[in-house]
Amino acid sequence: MAATGLLLVGFLFVHLAGNLLVYSGQGGAAFDAYAAKLDSNPVLPVAEIGLAALFAAHIALALRVSLENREARTRGYSVRASLGRRTLSSASMVATGLTVLVFLIVHLYDFRVGKLLEHAGTSLWQMVRLRLSTPVGAGIYLVGVGALSLHLRHAFRSAFQTLGANHPHLNPLIERTGWAVAILLGIGFASFPVFFLLGGGSR
């Protein structure tokens, strides 16, 4: 679960970097060109299958760990026990994980399935603008991003410690890096609904 989680964090940074082209101006031309380049890449279907398998593996492993921890309550979660404290982020891992999963399904429907069924011929930039410029669309996105940030806050640190990076001199660096990852990704993704909700890209 730790390895799949870290790979997904890497994907999130790549995904965010591409999405930042939303701010390139020109009516979203650069963003649409980026999306078209991805769609025309013959490797994309393979990459999407691999990404879906990565998500599925992470979810399945998370469920297994959750069940094992439930069955062994007297022992508790090894990383939590080693740290000796419980945080909101660690206590809500299941809830935030499920929220992110629901958000992912909605997100895929909006910008992958919806593109084929409801917005054929509409540019992806226009789809994003139409979706995120409404209070409901922006609200759903912000809730999903908030859950993701809270999930990452604990998951990043937990992943490295699960992989054996657990040392008094190393733990503070992992802790700070985990905070940085959660904040950077959270602010980065949250900026999109805020931008469109406030009228960005309307001209």
Backbone as CSV, one residue per row, in Angstrom:
resi,resn,N_x,N_y,N_z,CA_x,CA_y,CA_z,C_x,C_y,C_z
1,MET,0.830,-1.200,0.000,0.000,0.000,0.000,0.868,1.255,0.000
2,ALA,1.974,1.220,0.734,2.875,2.367,0.773,3.449,2.666,-0.616
3,ALA,3.888,1.630,-1.311,4.497,1.823,-2.634,3.481,2.357,-3.638
4,THR,2.283,1.778,-3.663,1.257,2.254,-4.601,0.851,3.692,-4.263
5,GLY,0.792,4.006,-2.979,0.442,5.364,-2.572,1.453,6.388,-3.046
6,LEU,2.736,6.082,-2.906,3.778,7.014,-3.346,3.772,7.178,-4.872
7,LEU,3.488,6.113,-5.586,3.373,6.217,-7.038,2.201,7.116,-7.428
8,LEU,1.105,7.017,-6.690,-0.055,7.862,-6.958,0.242,9.334,-6.638
9,VAL,1.050,9.570,-5.618,1.466,10.946,-5.321,2.253,11.512,-6.505
10,GLY,3.129,10.700,-7.072,3.862,11.136,-8.257,2.932,11.473,-9.403
11,PHE,1.908,10.641,-9.601,0.920,10.925,-10.647,0.204,12.242,-10.382
12,LEU,-0.136,12.515,-9.132,-0.843,13.743,-8.794,-0.026,14.986,-9.157
13,PHE,1.283,14.927,-8.926,2.133,16.062,-9.287,2.176,16.253,-10.802
14,VAL,2.259,15.157,-11.543,2.259,15.242,-13.008,0.921,15.789,-13.499
15,HIS,-0.165,15.294,-12.913,-1.510,15.727,-13.288,-1.690,17.221,-12.995
16,LEU,-1.211,17.652,-11.840,-1.316,19.065,-11.477,-0.505,19.934,-12.436
17,ALA,0.688,19.485,-12.775,1.543,20.260,-13.686,0.851,20.485,-15.025
18,GLY,0.210,19.452,-15.544,-0.515,19.603,-16.802,-1.709,20.528,-16.664
19,ASN,-2.429,20.406,-15.556,-3.624,21.223,-15.344,-3.301,22.703,-15.150
20,LEU,-2.087,23.022,-14.729,-1.713,24.423,-14.540,-1.735,25.206,-15.852
21,LEU,-1.790,24.494,-16.980,-1.911,25.166,-18.276,-3.258,25.872,-18.408
22,VAL,-4.171,25.583,-17.491,-5.439,26.310,-17.443,-5.187,27.813,-17.358
23,TYR,-4.096,28.183,-16.688,-3.786,29.590,-16.454,-2.972,30.212,-17.586
24,SER,-2.786,29.496,-18.661,-1.934,30.001,-19.746,-2.619,31.067,-20.585
25,GLY,-3.925,31.279,-20.360,-4.640,32.285,-21.144,-5.007,31.774,-22.517
26,GLN,-5.240,32.697,-23.447,-5.569,32.362,-24.843,-6.815,31.495,-24.932
27,GLY,-7.759,31.722,-24.011,-9.005,30.958,-24.059,-8.825,29.479,-23.846
28,GLY,-7.782,29.099,-23.145,-7.547,27.690,-22.858,-6.904,26.925,-23.987
29,ALA,-6.347,27.642,-24.971,-5.765,26.975,-26.148,-4.617,26.048,-25.761
30,ALA,-3.738,26.515,-24.869,-2.596,25.691,-24.469,-3.054,24.453,-23.704
31,PHE,-4.059,24.627,-22.857,-4.583,23.494,-22.103,-5.236,22.473,-23.035
32,ASP,-6.015,22.962,-23.997,-6.662,22.058,-24.957,-5.638,21.358,-25.845
33,ALA,-4.564,22.063,-26.198,-3.508,21.450,-27.004,-2.826,20.341,-26.228
34,TYR,-2.612,20.591,-24.940,-2.021,19.566,-24.065,-2.934,18.352,-23.976
35,ALA,-4.247,18.593,-23.795,-5.214,17.491,-23.702,-5.271,16.706,-25.008
36,ALA,-5.234,17.423,-26.138,-5.279,16.757,-27.445,-4.032,15.914,-27.675
37,LYS,-2.897,16.414,-27.206,-1.648,15.658,-27.348,-1.703,14.372,-26.539
38,LEU,-2.290,14.461,-25.352,-2.443,13.252,-24.536,-3.383,12.260,-25.209
39,ASP,-4.515,12.767,-25.708,-5.512,11.881,-26.326,-4.976,11.185,-27.568
40,SER,-4.079,11.849,-28.284,-3.542,11.273,-29.521,-2.343,10.363,-29.280
41,ASN,-1.883,10.319,-28.039,-0.728,9.473,-27.723,-1.165,8.012,-27.668
42,PRO,-0.577,7.134,-28.484,-0.997,5.721,-28.492,-0.705,4.994,-27.183
43,VAL,0.151,5.577,-26.357,0.491,4.949,-25.072,-0.568,5.249,-24.011
44,LEU,-1.423,6.251,-24.279,-2.389,6.682,-23.261,-3.287,5.557,-22.753
45,PRO,-3.882,4.721,-23.628,-4.740,3.642,-23.103,-3.996,2.701,-22.160
46,VAL,-2.749,2.404,-22.486,-1.949,1.531,-21.622,-1.681,2.210,-20.289
47,ALA,-1.352,3.503,-20.359,-1.088,4.268,-19.135,-2.335,4.344,-18.258
48,GLU,-3.495,4.531,-18.883,-4.747,4.623,-18.119,-5.091,3.294,-17.463
49,ILE,-4.841,2.208,-18.169,-5.074,0.886,-17.582,-4.140,0.665,-16.398
50,GLY,-2.871,1.044,-16.583,-1.905,0.908,-15.496,-2.276,1.764,-14.301
51,LEU,-2.757,2.991,-14.565,-3.164,3.882,-13.481,-4.390,3.334,-12.754
52,ALA,-5.336,2.804,-13.524,-6.521,2.204,-12.910,-6.137,1.012,-12.041
53,ALA,-5.193,0.201,-12.531,-4.724,-0.947,-11.746,-4.032,-0.483,-10.473
54,LEU,-3.298,0.626,-10.565,-2.600,1.178,-9.406,-3.603,1.650,-8.351
55,PHE,-4.644,2.354,-8.797,-5.697,2.793,-7.878,-6.386,1.580,-7.246
56,ALA,-6.730,0.597,-8.080,-7.421,-0.582,-7.576,-6.577,-1.328,-6.545
57,ALA,-5.287,-1.458,-6.824,-4.398,-2.145,-5.894,-4.299,-1.379,-4.581
58,HIS,-4.191,-0.062,-4.674,-4.090,0.760,-3.462,-5.352,0.631,-2.614
59,ILE,-6.510,0.671,-3.262,-7.778,0.555,-2.538,-7.913,-0.818,-1.908
60,ALA,-7.593,-1.874,-2.676,-7.704,-3.236,-2.153,-6.766,-3.455,-0.969
61,LEU,-5.548,-2.961,-1.088,-4.584,-3.100,0.008,-5.007,-2.290,1.227
62,ALA,-5.586,-1.120,0.985,-6.056,-0.295,2.099,-7.187,-0.998,2.851
63,LEU,-8.095,-1.627,2.104,-9.186,-2.363,2.744,-8.646,-3.533,3.555
64,ARG,-7.651,-4.208,2.999,-7.072,-5.352,3.724,-6.404,-4.907,5.015
65,VAL,-5.620,-3.822,4.930,-4.947,-3.304,6.126,-5.970,-2.865,7.169
66,SER,-7.040,-2.204,6.696,-8.081,-1.740,7.615,-8.742,-2.911,8.334
67,LEU,-9.015,-3.976,7.602,-9.631,-5.157,8.213,-8.676,-5.838,9.185
68,GLU,-7.403,-5.912,8.798,-6.420,-6.532,9.687,-6.258,-5.735,10.977
69,ASN,-6.286,-4.401,10.854,-6.176,-3.566,12.055,-7.404,-3.703,12.936
70,ARG,-8.565,-3.850,12.310,-9.797,-4.016,13.072,-9.781,-5.336,13.848
71,GLU,-9.202,-6.368,13.206,-9.144,-7.680,13.853,-8.071,-7.739,14.930
72,ALA,-7.118,-6.817,14.880,-6.012,-6.831,15.850,-5.981,-5.517,16.618
73,ARG,-7.103,-5.149,17.213,-7.211,-3.868,17.901,-6.215,-3.730,19.048
74,THR,-5.882,-4.841,19.680,-4.970,-4.760,20.821,-3.578,-4.346,20.394
75,ARG,-3.214,-4.651,19.141,-1.899,-4.300,18.639,-1.884,-2.911,18.025
76,GLY,-2.977,-2.563,17.308,-3.084,-1.232,16.713,-2.223,-1.085,15.470
77,TYR,-2.273,0.081,14.890,-1.528,0.368,13.661,-0.074,0.617,14.018
78,SER,0.833,-0.080,13.351,2.238,-0.069,13.748,2.854,1.329,13.706
79,VAL,2.563,2.096,12.642,3.154,3.422,12.530,2.589,4.336,13.605
80,ARG,1.273,4.271,13.832,0.663,5.100,14.844,1.236,4.779,16.210
81,ALA,1.430,3.474,16.489,1.977,3.078,17.782,3.403,3.581,17.950
82,SER,4.169,3.535,16.890,5.562,3.967,16.986,5.668,5.467,17.215
83,LEU,4.701,6.220,16.651,4.744,7.662,16.822,4.159,8.089,18.160
84,GLY,3.275,7.250,18.714,2.734,7.523,20.025,1.709,8.635,20.070
85,ARG,1.148,9.029,18.934,0.107,10.043,18.956,-0.857,9.813,17.802
86,ARG,-2.063,10.328,17.992,-3.120,10.160,17.005,-3.543,11.547,16.537
87,THR,-3.615,11.736,15.230,-3.989,13.030,14.675,-5.313,12.888,13.924
88,LEU,-5.906,14.052,13.583,-7.128,14.042,12.786,-6.889,13.343,11.458
89,SER,-5.734,13.593,10.867,-5.404,12.994,9.578,-5.312,11.476,9.671
90,SER,-4.633,10.962,10.706,-4.484,9.515,10.841,-5.802,8.857,11.226
91,ALA,-6.605,9.551,12.041,-7.863,8.969,12.497,-8.926,8.931,11.404
92,SER,-8.763,9.761,10.379,-9.785,9.864,9.333,-9.339,9.261,8.011
93,MET,-8.335,8.408,8.024,-7.800,7.869,6.778,-8.852,7.124,5.960
94,VAL,-9.670,6.319,6.624,-10.703,5.569,5.906,-11.737,6.526,5.319
95,ALA,-12.186,7.483,6.136,-13.201,8.432,5.672,-12.689,9.289,4.522
96,THR,-11.470,9.809,4.652,-10.931,10.644,3.575,-10.642,9.813,2.329
97,GLY,-10.203,8.570,2.534,-9.952,7.697,1.393,-11.226,7.414,0.616
98,LEU,-12.325,7.150,1.319,-13.605,6.898,0.655,-14.125,8.159,-0.037
99,THR,-13.912,9.306,0.602,-14.333,10.572,-0.014,-13.575,10.826,-1.301
100,VAL,-12.274,10.568,-1.282,-11.461,10.736,-2.491,-11.918,9.773,-3.577
101,LEU,-12.280,8.546,-3.201,-12.752,7.566,-4.179,-14.042,8.042,-4.851
102,VAL,-14.984,8.531,-4.058,-16.233,9.046,-4.621,-15.949,10.238,-5.531
103,PHE,-15.068,11.126,-5.071,-14.704,12.290,-5.876,-14.053,11.858,-7.192
104,LEU,-13.223,10.847,-7.141,-12.561,10.353,-8.354,-13.583,9.849,-9.364
105,ILE,-14.596,9.134,-8.884,-15.644,8.633,-9.777,-16.393,9.789,-10.424
106,VAL,-16.752,10.807,-9.610,-17.439,11.982,-10.144,-16.540,12.728,-11.131
107,HIS,-15.275,12.850,-10.788,-14.308,13.557,-11.626,-14.151,12.868,-12.984
108,LEU,-14.051,11.554,-12.966,-13.915,10.806,-14.219,-15.176,10.926,-15.065
109,TYR,-16.332,10.891,-14.396,-17.576,11.043,-15.157,-17.645,12.425,-15.798
110,ASP,-17.280,13.442,-15.037,-17.363,14.814,-15.536,-16.483,15.038,-16.757
111,PHE,-15.244,14.569,-16.684,-14.268,14.973,-17.698,-13.796,13.858,-18.629
112,ARG,-14.281,12.645,-18.412,-13.974,11.575,-19.361,-15.259,11.040,-19.986
113,VAL,-16.144,10.508,-19.164,-17.404,9.966,-19.681,-18.284,11.098,-20.198
114,GLY,-18.370,12.180,-19.414,-19.206,13.298,-19.818,-18.784,13.916,-21.132
115,LYS,-17.495,13.870,-21.411,-16.989,14.417,-22.670,-17.566,13.666,-23.861
116,LEU,-17.797,12.382,-23.687,-18.316,11.561,-24.767,-19.841,11.621,-24.857
117,LEU,-20.508,11.681,-23.686,-21.964,11.568,-23.662,-22.691,12.908,-23.688
118,GLU,-22.114,13.918,-23.019,-22.851,15.163,-22.829,-22.214,16.375,-23.498
119,HIS,-20.918,16.318,-23.736,-20.232,17.512,-24.230,-19.410,17.220,-25.479
120,ALA,-19.944,16.395,-26.348,-19.226,16.083,-27.583,-19.006,17.371,-28.384
121,GLY,-17.780,17.590,-28.793,-17.456,18.782,-29.557,-17.072,19.980,-28.714
122,THR,-17.249,19.876,-27.391,-16.857,20.957,-26.487,-15.422,20.747,-26.051
123,SER,-14.634,21.799,-26.044,-13.238,21.667,-25.634,-13.161,21.305,-24.152
124,LEU,-12.088,20.640,-23.778,-11.932,20.242,-22.380,-11.853,21.465,-21.477
125,TRP,-11.193,22.518,-21.936,-11.090,23.741,-21.132,-12.473,24.326,-20.858
126,GLN,-13.329,24.326,-21.871,-14.683,24.834,-21.685,-15.472,23.936,-20.734
127,MET,-15.254,22.631,-20.821,-15.917,21.709,-19.897,-15.509,21.995,-18.456
128,VAL,-14.212,22.185,-18.255,-13.707,22.485,-16.912,-14.289,23.799,-16.415
129,ARG,-14.301,24.806,-17.276,-14.833,26.118,-16.884,-16.308,26.028,-16.530
130,LEU,-17.085,25.327,-17.356,-18.519,25.205,-17.106,-18.795,24.469,-15.800
131,ARG,-17.996,23.443,-15.526,-18.217,22.651,-14.322,-17.792,23.398,-13.063
132,LEU,-16.636,24.000,-13.091,-16.077,24.589,-11.872,-16.527,26.019,-11.625
133,SER,-17.251,26.617,-12.560,-17.745,27.973,-12.343,-19.088,27.983,-11.619
134,THR,-19.643,26.814,-11.317,-20.891,26.733,-10.563,-20.577,26.412,-9.104
135,PRO,-21.383,26.915,-8.168,-21.132,26.620,-6.744,-21.127,25.130,-6.440
136,VAL,-22.026,24.375,-7.057,-22.090,22.933,-6.796,-20.837,22.247,-7.316
137,GLY,-20.471,22.535,-8.558,-19.284,21.917,-9.142,-18.025,22.275,-8.384
138,ALA,-17.873,23.557,-8.068,-16.699,23.991,-7.312,-16.692,23.397,-5.914
139,GLY,-17.872,23.325,-5.285,-17.959,22.769,-3.935,-17.556,21.308,-3.884
140,ILE,-18.044,20.518,-4.843,-17.674,19.099,-4.904,-16.169,18.955,-5.074
141,TYR,-15.608,19.760,-5.961,-14.169,19.692,-6.224,-13.375,20.061,-4.976
142,LEU,-13.794,21.107,-4.274,-13.072,21.557,-3.085,-13.163,20.545,-1.952
143,VAL,-14.312,19.904,-1.801,-14.449,18.856,-0.776,-13.510,17.695,-1.098
144,GLY,-13.475,17.304,-2.377,-12.590,16.216,-2.777,-11.125,16.548,-2.558
145,VAL,-10.739,17.768,-2.910,-9.344,18.200,-2.727,-9.004,18.291,-1.245
146,GLY,-9.944,18.783,-0.443,-9.709,18.859,0.998,-9.488,17.487,1.608
147,ALA,-10.310,16.521,1.194,-10.146,15.149,1.682,-8.812,14.568,1.230
148,LEU,-8.423,14.869,-0.011,-7.140,14.385,-0.528,-5.974,14.944,0.283
149,SER,-6.011,16.229,0.577,-4.927,16.855,1.340,-4.822,16.254,2.735
150,LEU,-5.965,16.070,3.378,-5.963,15.488,4.722,-5.453,14.049,4.685
151,HIS,-5.837,13.332,3.648,-5.382,11.943,3.479,-3.869,11.899,3.282
152,LEU,-3.363,12.783,2.425,-1.929,12.804,2.138,-1.107,13.220,3.346
153,ARG,-1.677,14.064,4.176,-0.963,14.567,5.356,-0.412,13.429,6.199
154,HIS,-1.201,12.381,6.394,-0.742,11.233,7.174,-0.133,10.150,6.279
155,ALA,-0.721,9.956,5.097,-0.320,8.843,4.243,1.130,8.940,3.799
156,PHE,1.593,10.147,3.492,2.972,10.314,3.020,3.958,9.856,4.088
157,ARG,3.779,10.356,5.296,4.664,9.968,6.399,4.560,8.471,6.681
158,SER,3.333,7.971,6.702,3.108,6.559,6.991,3.765,5.657,5.951
159,ALA,3.697,6.066,4.676,4.274,5.252,3.606,5.774,5.081,3.786
160,PHE,6.480,6.175,4.061,7.936,6.095,4.217,8.312,5.271,5.450
161,GLN,7.560,5.416,6.510,7.878,4.655,7.716,7.556,3.182,7.533
162,THR,6.507,2.884,6.768,6.192,1.495,6.466,7.307,0.841,5.657
163,LEU,7.946,1.650,4.800,9.035,1.141,3.968,10.373,1.115,4.718
164,GLY,10.351,1.464,6.006,11.552,1.351,6.834,12.254,2.646,7.150
165,ALA,11.756,3.780,6.611,12.379,5.077,6.886,11.808,5.630,8.191
166,ASN,12.285,5.089,9.293,11.775,5.481,10.610,12.952,5.652,11.560
167,HIS,13.407,6.911,11.683,14.570,7.204,12.521,14.363,8.583,13.146
168,PRO,14.758,8.757,14.401,14.546,10.060,15.063,15.095,11.246,14.293
169,HIS,16.189,11.049,13.579,16.775,12.156,12.818,16.087,12.357,11.465
170,LEU,15.439,11.308,10.973,14.807,11.357,9.661,13.326,11.726,9.744
171,ASN,12.688,11.346,10.838,11.244,11.559,10.963,10.806,13.018,10.816
172,PRO,11.524,13.991,11.400,11.094,15.389,11.206,11.101,15.822,9.742
173,LEU,12.092,15.341,8.972,12.147,15.689,7.553,10.958,15.075,6.814
174,ILE,10.645,13.813,7.127,9.490,13.155,6.510,8.209,13.892,6.872
175,GLU,8.129,14.293,8.136,6.945,15.027,8.605,6.766,16.334,7.832
176,ARG,7.832,17.102,7.706,7.748,18.388,6.996,7.458,18.181,5.512
177,THR,8.073,17.156,4.927,7.831,16.877,3.510,6.382,16.469,3.285
178,GLY,5.846,15.673,4.203,4.454,15.285,4.107,3.518,16.484,4.147
179,TRP,3.827,17.427,5.057,3.053,18.664,5.117,3.154,19.422,3.795
180,ALA,4.383,19.526,3.273,4.599,20.275,2.030,3.840,19.649,0.870
181,VAL,3.881,18.323,0.758,3.176,17.622,-0.319,1.680,17.874,-0.218
182,ALA,1.122,17.714,0.979,-0.318,17.915,1.172,-0.735,19.341,0.855
183,ILE,0.076,20.312,1.301,-0.267,21.721,1.086,-0.120,22.111,-0.383
184,LEU,0.982,21.705,-1.008,1.209,22.064,-2.411,0.132,21.490,-3.324
185,LEU,-0.157,20.199,-3.148,-1.180,19.578,-3.985,-2.560,20.146,-3.661
186,GLY,-2.817,20.368,-2.375,-4.115,20.907,-1.996,-4.360,22.290,-2.571
187,ILE,-3.387,23.188,-2.394,-3.531,24.548,-2.918,-3.581,24.542,-4.446
188,GLY,-2.724,23.715,-5.042,-2.680,23.660,-6.498,-4.012,23.244,-7.105
189,PHE,-4.575,22.144,-6.631,-5.844,21.669,-7.185,-7.018,22.557,-6.765
190,ALA,-6.990,23.074,-5.535,-8.080,23.934,-5.071,-8.116,25.255,-5.831
191,SER,-6.988,25.656,-6.393,-6.952,26.938,-7.097,-7.848,26.944,-8.329
192,PHE,-8.080,25.778,-8.937,-8.876,25.734,-10.167,-10.345,26.106,-9.932
193,PRO,-11.047,25.469,-8.993,-12.437,25.888,-8.767,-12.547,27.324,-8.263
194,VAL,-11.594,27.763,-7.462,-11.626,29.143,-6.975,-11.476,30.109,-8.153
195,PHE,-10.556,29.803,-9.052,-10.313,30.642,-10.229,-11.569,30.779,-11.081
196,PHE,-12.200,29.658,-11.404,-13.373,29.701,-12.272,-14.606,30.219,-11.539
197,LEU,-14.726,29.908,-10.268,-15.876,30.381,-9.496,-15.865,31.898,-9.382
198,LEU,-14.676,32.475,-9.352,-14.548,33.933,-9.253,-14.575,34.617,-10.622
199,GLY,-14.880,33.834,-11.643,-15.029,34.424,-12.979,-13.810,34.347,-13.853
200,GLY,-12.767,33.653,-13.414,-11.575,33.513,-14.222,-11.862,32.757,-15.511
201,GLY,-11.248,33.198,-16.613,-11.414,32.510,-17.888,-12.717,32.777,-18.569
202,SER,-13.521,33.718,-18.060,-14.836,33.984,-18.655,-14.752,34.866,-19.884
203,ARG,-13.578,35.476,-20.084,-13.439,36.378,-21.229,-12.756,35.679,-22.394
